[in-house]
């Protein structure tokens, strides 16, 4: 399981602002610095975007240079300690400031800078950088915007040493691109994927262009992905962004059919299954407004209305048929059936399911919150019923099996019933979206590991 559970940083004191970065090894030759799941602030110095180093025999290629000169300087000092190599290229996956303002540091080291076509827009009118107004002076020290060596207008290949980098542009989107390494089967998906927090549809970003791009990216032959935001690196990292965009578009379309105003749509489209994702309250209303504006501009109400009595009759029959089909497959969602660990072992082996240990303590508000999600959310209950045998334990008085070391609660532990192997142990689950991602991650590995039904 490749799931980054928590950050344990060490301090770099060489520079005036302490970014407290740590390099995480994703696969051999690829290390990443993961940004915090928050907004830009004085405290974090803009450290809310992921930045990665890919090692080749001739030097590093950096994917996204980060929010400031000092951020880039700090991350490179860490990578030099792992392997002293020059940075030959920097590829910016986005034209957003948090991705690109470390470029100047790498340029001073002799690197060539590549990025999307709309990077140039920063130089039109020479406006003051937004990050400069949001960060402290010590964090922004030496930071300036510089031009790229190459503005990409079409898909490109970059070969360095023993590595080929396929740089793929997003159709009809000049602000974003992705980087694919066929040899390592890893995709740097940039701002196309958000996990651990809600998707932002800012600066008139098109939901339809975004959804179409995700379909294309899923066709590529990759096993791991690093997005610009979030910690998940498996293919399941796509699911949160993909499902949110699909549901959001569907709900906005429905609001237009029902002649809701923009304000009414914002008020009524809550998407409660994502309400626990970070920054939901800030970005979700803006997302509804943005998608409403986009879809309304191309919305044709006649498209959904039959144009003749014959078509109307045919249309009604089709709707009735669909309703009947839906009613046949609708499954009643029962409450979670908790069992003992011994029962779970026996039943999970028999039914080819995963054992899930849900461990809480007596006085734990986040445990109460998780229990509420498990008892009320139908999607979570369906997933648990189909793929898991669930054991409920209290660390204050229950014996914890398998000599597990439980340091905080709530904790979820996933166990392979065939060999009692601890597959994944995650503490501090607070958000519904995060919980669903983790469950889906366990299911994916259960299939590839061969102990779940196909």
C-alpha positions as CSV (number, residue, x, y, z in Angstrom):
1,X,0.0,0.0,0.0
2,X,1.4,3.3,-1.0
3,X,-0.4,5.8,1.2
4,X,1.4,8.5,2.9
5,X,-0.1,8.5,6.4
6,X,1.5,11.5,8.2
7,X,4.3,13.9,8.0
8,X,7.4,13.7,10.2
9,X,9.7,16.6,9.3
10,X,13.2,17.5,10.2
11,X,14.4,21.1,10.4
12,X,16.6,22.9,7.9
13,X,18.1,26.0,9.4
14,X,20.3,27.2,6.5
15,X,17.7,29.7,5.3
16,X,15.7,32.5,6.9
17,X,12.3,30.7,6.5
18,X,12.0,27.2,7.9
19,X,10.1,25.1,5.4
20,X,10.7,21.9,7.4
21,X,10.7,19.7,4.3
22,X,11.2,15.9,4.0
23,X,11.8,13.9,0.8
24,X,9.5,10.9,0.4
25,X,10.6,8.1,-1.9
26,X,7.8,7.2,-4.2
27,X,9.6,4.6,-6.3
28,X,13.2,4.0,-7.1
29,X,14.7,7.3,-8.4
30,X,11.7,9.4,-7.6
31,X,11.4,11.5,-4.5
32,X,8.7,14.1,-3.6
33,X,8.1,16.8,-1.2
34,X,4.4,16.9,-0.2
35,X,2.7,20.2,0.4
36,X,0.3,20.8,3.3
37,X,-3.5,20.5,2.7
38,X,-4.2,24.1,3.4
39,X,-4.3,27.5,1.8
40,X,-1.3,29.8,1.3
41,X,-0.4,31.6,4.6
42,X,2.4,33.4,6.5
43,X,2.8,30.3,8.6
44,X,3.4,27.7,5.8
45,X,5.2,30.0,3.4
46,X,3.1,28.8,0.4
47,X,4.1,25.2,1.0
48,X,0.8,23.6,-0.3
49,X,2.0,22.1,-3.6
50,X,3.9,18.9,-4.3
51,X,7.4,19.1,-5.9
52,X,9.3,16.0,-7.2
53,X,12.8,15.0,-8.2
54,X,13.4,12.4,-10.9
55,X,16.9,11.0,-10.9
56,X,18.6,10.2,-14.2
57,X,22.2,9.2,-14.8
58,X,22.9,12.8,-16.1
59,X,21.1,14.7,-13.4
60,X,17.7,15.5,-11.8
61,X,14.6,16.7,-13.5
62,X,12.3,18.7,-11.1
63,X,8.6,18.5,-11.5
64,X,7.2,21.9,-10.2
65,X,9.7,24.1,-8.5
66,X,7.5,25.3,-5.6
67,X,6.2,28.6,-4.2
68,X,9.5,30.5,-3.5
69,X,13.2,30.7,-4.1
70,X,13.9,29.5,-0.6
71,X,11.6,26.5,-1.0
72,X,13.5,25.4,-4.0
73,X,16.8,26.0,-2.3
74,X,15.8,24.0,0.8
75,X,14.5,21.0,-1.2
76,X,17.6,20.9,-3.4
77,X,19.9,20.9,-0.3
78,X,18.0,17.9,0.9
79,X,18.3,16.1,-2.4
80,X,22.0,16.8,-2.6
81,X,22.5,14.9,0.6
82,X,20.7,11.9,-0.9
83,X,22.6,12.1,-4.2
84,X,24.7,15.0,-5.4
85,X,23.4,15.6,-9.0
86,X,22.8,18.8,-10.9
87,X,19.3,19.8,-11.8
88,X,19.1,19.8,-15.6
89,X,15.5,20.7,-16.3
90,X,12.4,22.0,-14.4
91,X,9.0,21.1,-15.8
92,X,6.1,23.2,-14.5
93,X,2.8,21.4,-14.7
94,X,0.8,24.5,-14.1
95,X,1.1,28.3,-14.6
96,X,-0.1,28.9,-11.0
97,X,2.4,30.8,-8.8
98,X,2.8,28.1,-6.2
99,X,4.1,25.8,-8.9
100,X,6.6,28.1,-10.5
101,X,8.3,30.7,-8.2
102,X,11.2,28.4,-7.3
103,X,12.3,28.5,-11.0
104,X,14.8,31.3,-10.5
105,X,16.9,29.2,-8.0
106,X,17.2,26.3,-10.5
107,X,17.9,28.7,-13.3
108,X,20.9,30.0,-11.3
109,X,22.1,26.3,-11.1
110,X,21.9,26.1,-14.9
111,X,18.6,24.3,-15.4
112,X,16.4,24.8,-18.4
113,X,12.8,25.7,-17.6
114,X,9.8,24.2,-19.4
115,X,6.1,24.9,-18.8
116,X,2.6,25.5,-20.3
117,X,1.9,28.2,-22.8
118,X,-0.2,30.4,-20.4
119,X,2.8,30.9,-18.2
120,X,3.4,34.0,-20.3
121,X,0.3,35.7,-18.9
122,X,2.2,36.5,-15.7
123,X,4.2,39.0,-17.7
124,X,1.3,40.9,-19.3
125,X,0.9,44.2,-17.5
126,X,3.6,43.2,-15.0
127,X,1.2,42.8,-12.1
128,X,2.5,42.3,-8.6
129,X,2.7,38.6,-7.7
130,X,-0.2,37.4,-5.5
131,X,2.0,35.3,-3.3
132,X,4.1,38.3,-2.4
133,X,1.1,39.8,-0.7
134,X,0.3,36.6,1.2
135,X,3.7,35.5,2.4
136,X,6.1,37.0,5.0
137,X,9.2,38.9,3.7
138,X,11.6,36.2,4.9
139,X,9.7,33.5,3.1
140,X,9.5,35.5,-0.1
141,X,13.2,36.6,0.0
142,X,15.0,36.4,-3.4
143,X,11.8,35.2,-5.1
144,X,11.0,36.6,-8.5
145,X,9.2,35.5,-11.6
146,X,11.4,34.7,-14.6
147,X,10.5,33.6,-18.2
148,X,10.7,30.0,-19.3
149,X,13.2,28.6,-21.8
150,X,10.4,26.7,-23.6
151,X,6.7,27.3,-23.7
152,X,5.0,24.1,-24.7
153,X,2.4,24.3,-27.4
154,X,2.1,20.6,-28.2
155,X,2.9,17.2,-26.7
156,X,6.7,16.8,-26.3
157,X,9.4,14.3,-25.4
158,X,12.3,15.1,-23.2
159,X,15.2,12.6,-23.0
160,X,17.8,12.9,-20.3
161,X,20.3,10.1,-19.7
162,X,18.4,6.9,-19.5
163,X,15.0,8.4,-19.0
164,X,12.2,9.5,-21.4
165,X,9.7,12.1,-20.2
166,X,6.5,12.3,-22.1
167,X,5.0,15.7,-21.6
168,X,1.3,15.8,-22.5
169,X,-0.7,18.9,-22.8
170,X,-4.3,19.1,-21.7
171,X,-6.6,19.6,-24.7
172,X,-8.2,23.1,-24.8
173,X,-6.3,24.0,-21.6
174,X,-3.2,26.1,-21.9
175,X,-2.6,26.4,-18.2
176,X,-1.9,22.7,-17.3
177,X,0.1,19.7,-18.5
178,X,1.1,16.3,-17.1
179,X,4.4,14.3,-17.2
180,X,4.5,10.6,-17.9
181,X,7.5,8.3,-17.4
182,X,6.8,5.1,-19.4
183,X,9.9,3.3,-18.0
184,X,8.8,3.8,-14.4
185,X,5.1,3.8,-15.1
186,X,4.5,6.9,-13.1
187,X,2.3,9.9,-13.9
188,X,2.9,13.4,-12.5
189,X,-0.7,14.5,-12.8
190,X,-0.3,18.1,-11.5
191,X,-3.5,20.0,-11.0
192,X,-5.6,17.4,-12.7
193,X,-5.9,15.5,-9.4
194,X,-6.8,16.6,-5.9
195,X,-7.0,14.3,-2.9
196,X,-7.2,15.1,0.8
197,X,-9.1,18.2,-0.1
198,X,-11.9,19.5,-2.3
199,X,-11.4,20.2,-6.0
200,X,-11.2,24.0,-6.9
201,X,-12.8,25.1,-10.1
202,X,-11.1,28.5,-10.2
203,X,-10.3,31.1,-12.9
204,X,-13.1,29.8,-15.1
205,X,-11.6,26.3,-15.4
206,X,-13.9,24.1,-17.5
207,X,-15.4,21.1,-15.8
208,X,-16.0,19.4,-19.1
209,X,-12.4,19.9,-20.3
210,X,-11.2,18.6,-16.9
211,X,-13.4,15.5,-17.1
212,X,-12.4,14.7,-20.6
213,X,-8.7,15.1,-19.6
214,X,-9.1,12.5,-16.8
215,X,-10.5,10.0,-19.3
216,X,-7.4,10.4,-21.5
217,X,-5.0,10.1,-18.5
218,X,-6.6,7.0,-17.3
219,X,-5.8,5.3,-20.6
220,X,-2.1,5.7,-20.0
221,X,-0.2,2.7,-18.7
222,X,0.8,3.9,-15.3
223,X,0.8,2.4,-11.8
224,X,1.7,5.4,-9.6
225,X,0.7,9.0,-9.8
226,X,1.8,12.2,-8.0
227,X,-0.6,15.0,-8.2
228,X,0.1,18.6,-7.3
229,X,-2.0,18.3,-4.2
230,X,-2.6,15.4,-1.9
231,X,-0.8,12.3,-0.6
232,X,-2.3,9.3,-2.5
233,X,-0.1,7.8,-5.2
234,X,-2.1,4.8,-6.4
235,X,-4.6,4.7,-9.3
236,X,-7.4,5.2,-6.8
237,X,-6.1,8.7,-6.3
238,X,-8.2,9.6,-9.4
239,X,-11.5,8.6,-7.8
240,X,-12.2,11.5,-5.5
241,X,-11.6,14.1,-8.2
242,X,-13.4,12.1,-10.8
243,X,-16.5,11.3,-8.7
244,X,-16.7,14.9,-7.4
245,X,-16.7,16.4,-10.9
246,X,-19.2,13.9,-12.3
247,X,-21.6,14.5,-9.4
248,X,-21.2,18.2,-9.5
249,X,-21.9,18.4,-13.2
250,X,-25.0,16.1,-12.9
251,X,-26.4,18.2,-10.0
252,X,-25.9,21.5,-11.8
253,X,-27.6,20.1,-14.9
254,X,-30.5,19.0,-12.8
255,X,-30.8,22.5,-11.3
256,X,-30.9,24.0,-14.8
257,X,-33.7,21.6,-15.8
258,X,-35.6,22.7,-12.7
259,X,-35.1,26.4,-13.6
260,X,-33.2,27.1,-10.4
261,X,-31.4,30.4,-10.2
262,X,-27.6,30.6,-9.7
263,X,-28.2,31.5,-6.0
264,X,-30.7,28.7,-5.5
265,X,-28.3,26.2,-7.1
266,X,-25.5,27.2,-4.8
267,X,-27.8,26.9,-1.8
268,X,-29.2,23.5,-2.7
269,X,-26.3,21.6,-4.2
270,X,-24.4,20.5,-1.1
271,X,-22.8,17.2,-2.2
272,X,-22.8,16.1,1.4
273,X,-20.6,13.1,0.7
274,X,-17.7,15.5,0.2
275,X,-18.5,17.9,3.0
276,X,-15.7,16.5,5.2
277,X,-13.0,17.2,2.6
278,X,-10.7,20.0,3.5
279,X,-11.6,23.5,2.2
280,X,-15.1,22.3,1.3
281,X,-16.9,25.3,2.8
282,X,-14.6,27.7,1.0
283,X,-14.4,26.2,-2.5
284,X,-17.6,24.1,-3.0
285,X,-20.0,27.1,-3.3
286,X,-17.5,28.7,-5.8
287,X,-17.4,25.5,-7.7
288,X,-21.2,25.3,-8.0
289,X,-21.3,28.9,-9.2
290,X,-18.5,28.3,-11.8
291,X,-20.1,25.2,-13.2
292,X,-23.5,26.8,-13.3
293,X,-22.2,29.6,-15.4
294,X,-20.4,27.2,-17.7
295,X,-23.3,24.9,-18.3
296,X,-25.9,27.6,-18.5
297,X,-24.1,29.2,-21.4
298,X,-24.5,26.1,-23.5
299,X,-27.7,24.7,-21.9
300,X,-30.5,24.0,-24.4
301,X,-33.7,23.0,-22.5
302,X,-35.3,21.7,-25.7
303,X,-32.6,19.1,-25.9
304,X,-34.4,17.2,-23.1
305,X,-37.9,17.7,-24.4
306,X,-39.5,15.4,-27.1
307,X,-40.4,17.3,-30.2
308,X,-43.5,15.2,-31.3
309,X,-46.3,13.1,-29.7
310,X,-44.7,9.9,-31.1
311,X,-41.3,10.8,-29.6
312,X,-43.0,11.9,-26.3
313,X,-44.7,8.5,-26.0
314,X,-41.4,6.7,-26.8
315,X,-39.6,8.9,-24.3
316,X,-42.1,8.2,-21.5
317,X,-41.8,4.4,-22.2
318,X,-38.0,4.7,-21.9
319,X,-38.2,6.6,-18.6
320,X,-40.6,4.0,-17.2
321,X,-38.4,1.2,-18.3
322,X,-35.3,2.8,-16.7
323,X,-37.2,3.3,-13.4
324,X,-38.2,-0.4,-13.4
325,X,-34.6,-1.5,-14.1
326,X,-33.4,0.8,-11.3
327,X,-35.9,-0.6,-8.8
328,X,-34.8,-4.1,-9.6
329,X,-31.1,-3.5,-8.8
330,X,-31.7,-1.2,-5.8
331,X,-30.3,-2.8,-2.7
332,X,-31.3,-2.1,0.8
333,X,-28.5,-0.8,2.9
334,X,-28.4,-2.5,6.3
335,X,-26.4,-1.4,9.4
336,X,-22.9,-2.6,9.7
337,X,-22.6,-6.1,11.2
338,X,-19.7,-6.0,13.6
339,X,-18.1,-9.3,14.5
340,X,-15.3,-10.6,16.8
341,X,-11.8,-10.9,15.5
342,X,-12.1,-14.7,15.5
343,X,-15.3,-14.6,13.6
344,X,-13.9,-12.1,11.1
345,X,-10.9,-14.3,10.4
346,X,-13.2,-17.3,9.7
347,X,-15.8,-15.4,7.7
348,X,-13.3,-13.3,5.7
349,X,-11.4,-16.4,4.6
350,X,-14.6,-18.1,3.6
351,X,-16.0,-15.1,1.7
352,X,-12.7,-13.7,0.4
353,X,-13.0,-10.3,2.2
354,X,-10.7,-8.0,4.0
355,X,-10.7,-7.7,7.8
356,X,-11.1,-4.1,9.0
357,X,-10.3,-3.3,12.6
358,X,-12.0,-0.1,13.8
359,X,-10.2,1.0,16.9
360,X,-11.4,3.8,19.1
361,X,-10.9,5.1,22.7
362,X,-13.6,6.0,25.2
363,X,-13.2,9.8,25.1
364,X,-12.4,10.6,21.5
365,X,-14.5,13.2,19.6
366,X,-13.0,12.2,16.2
367,X,-13.9,8.5,17.0
368,X,-17.5,9.7,17.6
369,X,-17.4,11.5,14.3
370,X,-16.1,8.4,12.5
371,X,-18.8,6.2,14.1
372,X,-21.5,8.7,12.9
373,X,-20.2,8.5,9.3
374,X,-20.1,4.7,9.5
375,X,-23.7,4.5,10.9
376,X,-25.3,7.0,8.5
377,X,-23.5,7.2,5.2
378,X,-25.1,4.7,2.8
379,X,-22.1,4.7,0.4
380,X,-19.7,3.7,3.1
381,X,-22.0,1.0,4.4
382,X,-22.4,-0.5,1.0
383,X,-18.6,-0.7,0.6
384,X,-18.1,-2.3,4.0
385,X,-20.9,-4.8,3.4
386,X,-19.5,-5.9,0.1
387,X,-15.8,-6.1,0.8
388,X,-15.0,-6.2,4.5
389,X,-15.6,-8.0,7.8
390,X,-15.6,-5.3,10.4
391,X,-14.3,-5.6,14.0
392,X,-15.1,-2.9,16.5
393,X,-12.5,-2.4,19.4
394,X,-11.9,0.0,22.2
395,X,-8.3,0.4,23.1
396,X,-9.1,1.3,26.7
397,X,-10.4,-2.2,27.5
398,X,-10.3,-4.6,24.5
399,X,-7.4,-6.8,23.7
400,X,-5.8,-5.6,20.4
401,X,-4.9,-8.5,18.2
402,X,-1.7,-9.2,16.2
403,X,0.4,-7.2,18.7
404,X,-0.6,-4.0,17.0
405,X,0.9,-0.8,18.3
406,X,-2.0,1.7,18.5
407,X,-0.7,5.2,19.4
408,X,-3.8,7.3,18.6
409,X,-7.5,6.9,17.8
410,X,-9.5,6.5,15.7
411,X,-7.3,4.0,13.9
412,X,-8.2,1.7,11.0
413,X,-6.2,-1.5,10.4
414,X,-6.7,-3.6,7.3
415,X,-5.7,-7.3,7.6
416,X,-5.4,-10.0,5.0
417,X,-7.2,-13.0,6.5
418,X,-5.1,-15.5,4.5
419,X,-1.9,-14.7,6.3
420,X,-2.9,-12.2,9.1
421,X,-0.7,-9.6,7.4
422,X,-1.2,-6.0,8.4
423,X,-1.9,-4.4,5.0
424,X,-2.4,-0.8,6.1
425,X,-2.8,1.1,9.4
426,X,-4.1,4.6,9.4
427,X,-4.8,6.9,12.3
428,X,-6.7,10.2,12.5
429,X,-9.5,9.7,9.9
430,X,-11.7,12.8,10.0
431,X,-13.1,13.3,6.6
432,X,-15.7,11.2,4.7
433,X,-13.9,11.7,1.4
434,X,-10.6,10.5,2.9
435,X,-12.3,7.5,4.4
436,X,-13.8,6.4,1.1
437,X,-10.5,6.8,-0.7
438,X,-8.8,4.6,1.9
439,X,-11.5,1.9,1.7
440,X,-11.2,1.9,-2.2
441,X,-7.4,1.8,-1.9
442,X,-7.7,-1.3,0.3
443,X,-10.1,-2.9,-2.2
444,X,-7.8,-2.2,-5.2
445,X,-4.9,-3.8,-3.4
446,X,-7.1,-6.7,-2.4
447,X,-7.8,-7.5,-6.0
448,X,-4.2,-7.1,-7.2
449,X,-3.1,-9.1,-4.1
450,X,-5.3,-12.0,-5.1
451,X,-7.3,-12.5,-1.9
452,X,-10.5,-10.7,-3.0
453,X,-13.2,-12.0,-5.4
454,X,-12.7,-10.7,-8.9
